[in-house]
């Protein structure tokens, strides 16, 4: 959602904005195969009832719909996302990080795909133009792990504890899925400060 709103804001400003995606795992200790559903996981994590977890999630689904996203939370496949991040870093080397990020997010939130599964990740990577064998070989190794960890260490240095988090020019930050106009204002303010 925050990503979509930022993209909408960039369309509304009259100067180029370069976006760099970074890796951040919300649950780095999560297993690849998770038996719990999203509601059970949220209830356990935040000490709330299943009903409260569903209500919070429904609110997120509604907000996603407002920006044209179709979140299917009932069928979400929880998993460890480290390998998905590795694939995005691999895609970055080929100039396809945005496309890979978009494809993985859509697969996860809308299509209920298992984005911790190597075969699924390879299929998604091929869809955005990456070589199947190269991706499969990368996933079978430890390649790109260091790059993912480096991003995560940088996030720690900045004190980032959740996503979405937006860092503009390494100095100004916005935390959360703000309205598009907030992003427009922030980009304009930074542009003004940086050019004056």
FIPATOR-247717 format. One record per residue: residue number from 1; residue in three letters; chain; y, z, x of N, C-alpha, C in turn. Coordinates in steps of 0.2 Angstrom, whole numbers, plus 5000, padded with zeros to 4 digits. Atoms other than C-alpha are relative to their C-alpha. Example, Ala and Ser with C-alpha at 12.3 -4.5 7.8 and 13.67 -1.06 7.14 Angstrom:
<nodes>
   n res chain   ny   nz   nx  cay  caz  cax   cy   cz   cx
   1 ALA     A 4994 5000 5004 4978 5039 5062 5006 5000 5004
   2 SER     A 4994 4999 4996 4995 5036 5068 5005 5003 4996
</nodes>
This chain:
<nodes>
   n res chain   ny   nz   nx  cay  caz  cax   cy   cz   cx
   1 UNK     A 4994 5000 5004 5000 5000 5000 5006 5000 5004
   2 UNK     A 4995 5000 4996 5012 5005 5013 5001 4993 5004
   3 UNK     A 5000 5007 4997 5008 4989 5023 5002 4995 4996
   4 UNK     A 4997 5005 5005 5011 4978 5008 5007 5001 4999
   5 UNK     A 4993 4999 5001 5027 4986 5005 5005 4999 5006
   6 UNK     A 4996 5002 4994 5033 4984 5023 5000 4993 5000
   7 UNK     A 5000 5007 5000 5028 4966 5022 5005 4997 4995
   8 UNK     A 4995 5002 5005 5038 4964 5006 5007 5001 5002
   9 UNK     A 4993 4998 4997 5053 4972 5015 5002 4995 5005
  10 UNK     A 4999 5005 4995 5051 4960 5029 5003 4994 4998
  11 UNK     A 4998 5006 5004 5053 4946 5017 5007 5000 4998
  12 UNK     A 4994 4999 5003 5069 4953 5011 5006 5001 5005
  13 UNK     A 4995 4999 4995 5078 4955 5028 5001 4993 5003
  14 UNK     A 4998 5007 4998 5087 4940 5036 4999 4999 5008
  15 UNK     A 5001 5000 4993 5080 4943 5054 4993 5001 5001
  16 UNK     A 5007 5000 4999 5063 4942 5062 4998 5008 5002
  17 UNK     A 5002 4993 4999 5053 4958 5062 4992 4999 5003
  18 UNK     A 5007 5001 4997 5037 4959 5074 4996 5007 4998
  19 UNK     A 5005 4995 5002 5023 4970 5067 4994 5001 5005
  20 UNK     A 5006 4999 4996 5010 4978 5079 4996 5005 4996
  21 UNK     A 5005 4996 5003 4995 4986 5071 4997 5005 5005
  22 UNK     A 5003 4995 4995 4988 5002 5079 4994 5003 4996
  23 UNK     A 5006 4997 5002 4971 5010 5077 5001 5008 4998
  24 UNK     A 5000 4993 5002 4970 5027 5068 4994 5002 4995
  25 UNK     A 5006 4998 5004 4954 5035 5061 5002 5007 4996
  26 UNK     A 4999 4994 5004 4957 5047 5047 4995 5005 5001
  27 UNK     A 5005 4996 4999 4940 5054 5049 4995 4998 5006
  28 UNK     A 5003 5003 4994 4934 5051 5067 4993 5003 5000
  29 UNK     A 5007 4997 5000 4918 5063 5064 4996 4997 4995
  30 UNK     A 5004 5002 5006 4912 5054 5048 4994 4996 5003
  31 UNK     A 5006 5004 4999 4895 5047 5049 5000 4993 4998
  32 UNK     A 5000 5007 5003 4891 5028 5047 4998 5000 4993
  33 UNK     A 5003 5000 5007 4880 5032 5032 5002 5006 4997
  34 UNK     A 4997 4994 5003 4889 5044 5020 4997 5000 4993
  35 UNK     A 5004 4999 5007 4879 5050 5004 5005 5001 4995
  36 UNK     A 4995 4998 5005 4895 5057 4995 5004 4994 4998
  37 UNK     A 4995 5005 5002 4907 5047 4985 5006 5002 5002
  38 UNK     A 4993 4998 4998 4925 5047 4988 5003 5006 4996
  39 UNK     A 4998 4994 5004 4928 5060 4974 4997 5006 5003
  40 UNK     A 5004 4994 4997 4915 5072 4981 5003 5002 5007
  41 UNK     A 4998 4999 4993 4922 5070 4999 5007 5003 4999
  42 UNK     A 4993 4997 5001 4940 5073 4993 5000 5007 4998
  43 UNK     A 5000 4993 5003 4936 5088 4983 4998 5005 5005
  44 UNK     A 5003 4996 4995 4926 5095 4997 5006 5001 5006
  45 UNK     A 4995 5000 4995 4940 5091 5010 5006 5004 4998
  46 UNK     A 4993 4996 5002 4955 5098 5000 4999 5006 4995
  47 UNK     A 5001 4995 5004 4946 5111 4990 5002 5000 4993
  48 UNK     A 4998 5002 5007 4949 5103 4973 4994 4999 4996
  49 UNK     A 5006 5002 5004 4938 5099 4958 4999 4992 5001
  50 UNK     A 5002 5007 5000 4930 5082 4956 5005 4997 4995
  51 UNK     A 4995 5003 5005 4942 5079 4941 5007 4999 5003
  52 UNK     A 4994 5000 4996 4957 5083 4952 5000 4994 5005
  53 UNK     A 5001 5005 4995 4951 5071 4965 5000 4993 4997
  54 UNK     A 5000 5007 5004 4948 5057 4952 5008 4999 4998
  55 UNK     A 4993 5001 5003 4966 5060 4945 5004 4998 5006
  56 UNK     A 4996 5002 4994 4974 5059 4963 4998 4993 5002
  57 UNK     A 5002 5007 4998 4964 5043 4966 5002 4995 4995
  58 UNK     A 4997 5005 5005 4969 5035 4950 5007 4999 5001
  59 UNK     A 4993 5001 4999 4987 5038 4954 5001 4995 5006
  60 UNK     A 5000 5005 4994 4984 5029 4971 4998 4993 4997
  61 UNK     A 5002 5006 5002 4975 5015 4962 5006 4997 4996
  62 UNK     A 4994 5003 5004 4990 5013 4950 5005 4998 5004
  63 UNK     A 4995 5003 4995 5002 5012 4964 4998 4994 5004
  64 UNK     A 5003 5007 4997 4991 4999 4973 5001 4994 4995
  65 UNK     A 5000 5005 5005 4991 4989 4957 5007 4997 5000
  66 UNK     A 4993 5002 5000 5010 4989 4957 5002 4995 5005
  67 UNK     A 4998 5004 4995 5011 4980 4973 4994 4994 5001
  68 UNK     A 5004 5005 5000 4997 4968 4969 4993 5001 5003
  69 UNK     A 5006 4998 4997 4982 4977 4976 4995 5002 4995
  70 UNK     A 5005 4998 5005 4966 4980 4967 4995 5004 5003
  71 UNK     A 5004 4995 4997 4958 4996 4973 4994 5002 4995
  72 UNK     A 5006 4998 5004 4940 4999 4967 4997 5006 5003
  73 UNK     A 5002 4994 4997 4938 5017 4971 4993 5003 4998
  74 UNK     A 5007 4997 5002 4922 5021 4961 4995 4997 5004
  75 UNK     A 5006 5003 4996 4912 5009 4972 5001 5000 5008
  76 UNK     A 4998 5000 4993 4921 5013 4989 4994 5002 5004
  77 UNK     A 5005 4998 4995 4908 5014 5003 5003 5004 5006
  78 UNK     A 4997 4996 4995 4913 5028 5014 4996 4999 5006
  79 UNK     A 5003 5001 4994 4909 5026 5032 5005 5002 5006
  80 UNK     A 4996 4999 4994 4915 5029 5050 5003 4993 5002
  81 UNK     A 4997 5006 4999 4928 5016 5054 5001 4998 5007
  82 UNK     A 4998 5001 4993 4928 5016 5073 4998 4993 5002
  83 UNK     A 5002 5007 4998 4918 4999 5074 5005 4995 4997
  84 UNK     A 4995 5005 5004 4930 4991 5061 5006 5000 5005
  85 UNK     A 4995 5000 4996 4944 4996 5073 4999 4996 5006
  86 UNK     A 5002 5004 4994 4935 4989 5088 5001 4992 4998
  87 UNK     A 4999 5007 5002 4934 4972 5078 5007 4998 5000
  88 UNK     A 4993 5002 5000 4952 4972 5075 5003 5000 5006
  89 UNK     A 4998 5001 4993 4956 4975 5093 4997 4994 5003
  90 UNK     A 5003 5006 4998 4944 4961 5097 5004 4994 4997
  91 UNK     A 4996 5005 5003 4954 4950 5085 5007 5000 5003
  92 UNK     A 4993 5000 4997 4970 4955 5092 5000 4996 5007
  93 UNK     A 5000 5004 4994 4965 4947 5109 5000 4993 4998
  94 UNK     A 5001 5007 5002 4962 4931 5099 5006 4998 4995
  95 UNK     A 4994 5001 5004 4979 4933 5090 4999 5000 4992
  96 UNK     A 5002 5000 5007 4971 4937 5073 4999 5007 4998
  97 UNK     A 5000 4993 5003 4974 4956 5071 5002 5001 4993
  98 UNK     A 4998 5000 5007 4984 4954 5055 4995 4998 4996
  99 UNK     A 5005 5003 5005 4971 4943 5047 4994 5004 5000
 100 UNK     A 5006 4996 5000 4957 4954 5053 5001 5007 4996
 101 UNK     A 4998 4994 5003 4966 4970 5047 5000 4999 4992
 102 UNK     A 4999 5001 5007 4970 4962 5030 4992 4999 4997
 103 UNK     A 5007 5001 5003 4951 4956 5028 4996 5006 4999
 104 UNK     A 5004 4993 5000 4944 4973 5032 5002 5004 4995
 105 UNK     A 4997 4996 5006 4956 4982 5020 4998 4998 4994
 106 UNK     A 5002 5003 5007 4952 4970 5006 4992 5001 4999
 107 UNK     A 5007 4999 5000 4933 4971 5010 4999 5007 4998
 108 UNK     A 5001 4993 5002 4934 4990 5009 5002 5002 4993
 109 UNK     A 4997 4997 5006 4946 4994 4995 4998 4996 4994
 110 UNK     A 5001 5004 5006 4942 4979 4983 4993 4998 4999
 111 UNK     A 5007 5003 5001 4925 4972 4987 4995 5005 5001
 112 UNK     A 5005 4994 4999 4916 4989 4991 4995 4998 5005
 113 UNK     A 5005 5002 4995 4909 4982 5007 5000 5006 5005
 114 UNK     A 5001 4995 4996 4902 4993 5020 5003 4998 5007
 115 UNK     A 4997 5003 4994 4914 4991 5035 4998 5004 5006
 116 UNK     A 5003 4997 4994 4904 5002 5046 4994 4996 5003
 117 UNK     A 5006 5004 4998 4890 4990 5046 5001 4994 5004
 118 UNK     A 4999 5005 4995 4889 4978 5061 4999 4993 4997
 119 UNK     A 5001 5007 5003 4882 4963 5051 5006 4998 4995
 120 UNK     A 4994 5001 5004 4896 4965 5038 5006 4999 5004
 121 UNK     A 4994 5001 4996 4910 4967 5051 4999 4993 5003
 122 UNK     A 5001 5007 4997 4903 4951 5059 5002 4994 4995
 123 UNK     A 4999 5005 5005 4903 4941 5043 5008 5000 4999
 124 UNK     A 4993 5000 5001 4921 4947 5040 5004 4997 5005
 125 UNK     A 4996 5003 4995 4927 4942 5057 4999 4992 5000
 126 UNK     A 5001 5007 5001 4919 4925 5055 5005 4997 4995
 127 UNK     A 4996 5002 5005 4929 4923 5039 5007 4999 5003
 128 UNK     A 4994 5001 4997 4945 4925 5049 5001 4995 5006
 129 UNK     A 5000 5005 4994 4940 4913 5063 4997 5002 5006
 130 UNK     A 5003 4998 4993 4931 4923 5076 4993 4998 5000
 131 UNK     A 5007 5002 4998 4915 4918 5084 4995 5005 4998
 132 UNK     A 5005 4995 5002 4900 4926 5076 4996 5003 5006
 133 UNK     A 5004 4997 4995 4890 4928 5092 5004 5005 5005
 134 UNK     A 4995 4996 4996 4905 4935 5102 5001 5007 4997
 135 UNK     A 4999 4994 5004 4908 4948 5088 4994 5004 5000
 136 UNK     A 5006 4996 5000 4890 4953 5087 4999 5003 5007
 137 UNK     A 5001 4997 4993 4889 4955 5106 5005 5006 5002
 138 UNK     A 4995 4995 4999 4905 4965 5106 4998 5007 4997
 139 UNK     A 5002 4994 5004 4899 4977 5093 4993 5003 5003
 140 UNK     A 5006 4997 4997 4882 4979 5102 5002 5004 5006
 141 UNK     A 4998 4997 4994 4892 4985 5117 5005 5006 4999
 142 UNK     A 4994 4995 5001 4906 4998 5120 5006 4996 5001
 143 UNK     A 4993 5004 4999 4919 4984 5122 5005 5002 4994
 144 UNK     A 4994 4998 5004 4936 4988 5114 5000 5007 4998
 145 UNK     A 4999 4993 5001 4932 5006 5113 5006 5004 5003
 146 UNK     A 4995 4997 4996 4944 5011 5126 5007 4998 4997
 147 UNK     A 4994 5002 5004 4958 5001 5117 5001 5004 4994
 148 UNK     A 4999 4996 5006 4955 5010 5101 5002 5007 5002
 149 UNK     A 4998 4993 4998 4955 5027 5110 5007 5000 5002
 150 UNK     A 4993 5000 4997 4971 5022 5119 5005 5001 4994
 151 UNK     A 4995 5000 5006 4980 5019 5102 4999 5007 4997
 152 UNK     A 5001 4994 5003 4973 5035 5095 5003 5006 5004
 153 UNK     A 4997 4995 4996 4979 5045 5110 5008 4999 4999
 154 UNK     A 4993 5001 5001 4996 5037 5108 5003 5003 4993
 155 UNK     A 4999 4997 5006 4996 5042 5090 5001 5008 5000
 156 UNK     A 4999 4993 4999 4993 5060 5095 5006 5002 5004
 157 UNK     A 4994 4999 4996 5007 5059 5108 5006 5000 4995
 158 UNK     A 4994 5001 5005 5019 5054 5093 4999 5006 4995
 159 UNK     A 5001 4994 5005 5012 5069 5083 4998 4997 4993
 160 UNK     A 5002 5003 5006 5005 5057 5070 4993 5003 4997
 161 UNK     A 5006 4997 5003 4992 5065 5058 4997 4997 4994
 162 UNK     A 5002 5003 5006 4990 5053 5044 5003 4993 5000
 163 UNK     A 4997 5007 5001 4993 5035 5038 5001 4999 4993
 164 UNK     A 4996 5005 4995 5002 5025 5034 5006 5004 5003
 165 UNK     A 4995 4997 4995 5014 5029 5048 5003 4994 5003
 166 UNK     A 4996 5006 4998 5028 5017 5053 5004 5002 5006
 167 UNK     A 4996 4998 4994 5036 5018 5070 5004 4994 5002
 168 UNK     A 4996 5006 4999 5051 5006 5072 5004 5001 5007
 169 UNK     A 4998 5000 4993 5056 5002 5090 4999 5006 5004
 170 UNK     A 5002 4994 4996 5047 5017 5096 5004 5006 5000
 171 UNK     A 4995 4994 5001 5061 5029 5090 5000 5002 4993
 172 UNK     A 4999 4998 5007 5062 5029 5071 4993 5000 4996
 173 UNK     A 5006 5000 5003 5048 5034 5060 5001 5001 4992
 174 UNK     A 5001 4999 5007 5043 5033 5041 4993 5002 4999
 175 UNK     A 5007 4998 5002 5028 5042 5035 4998 4999 4993
 176 UNK     A 5002 5001 5007 5019 5037 5019 5002 4993 4997
 177 UNK     A 4999 5007 5003 5019 5022 5007 5007 5000 4996
 178 UNK     A 4993 5000 5004 5038 5022 5003 5001 4993 4996
 179 UNK     A 4998 5006 5004 5046 5010 4991 5002 4994 5005
 180 UNK     A 4998 5006 4996 5050 4992 4998 5007 5001 5002
 181 UNK     A 4993 4999 4998 5068 4996 4997 5002 5005 5005
 182 UNK     A 5000 4995 4995 5066 5011 5008 4999 4997 5007
 183 UNK     A 5001 5004 4994 5059 5000 5021 5005 4995 5002
 184 UNK     A 4994 5005 4999 5073 4987 5019 5005 5004 5003
 185 UNK     A 4994 4996 4997 5086 5001 5022 4998 5002 5007
 186 UNK     A 5002 4998 4993 5076 5008 5037 5001 4994 5005
 187 UNK     A 4999 5005 4995 5075 4991 5045 5007 4998 5001
 188 UNK     A 4993 5002 4999 5093 4987 5042 5004 5005 5004
 189 UNK     A 4997 4995 4996 5099 5004 5049 4998 5000 5007
 190 UNK     A 5003 5000 4993 5088 5002 5064 5004 4994 5004
 191 UNK     A 4997 5006 4997 5095 4984 5067 5007 5001 5001
 192 UNK     A 4993 4999 4999 5113 4990 5065 5001 5005 5006
 193 UNK     A 5000 4995 4994 5110 5005 5077 4998 4996 5007
 194 UNK     A 5002 5003 4994 5101 4994 5090 5005 4995 5002
 195 UNK     A 4996 5006 4998 5114 4980 5090 5007 5002 5000
 196 UNK     A 4993 4998 5000 5130 4991 5089 5001 5003 5007
</nodes>
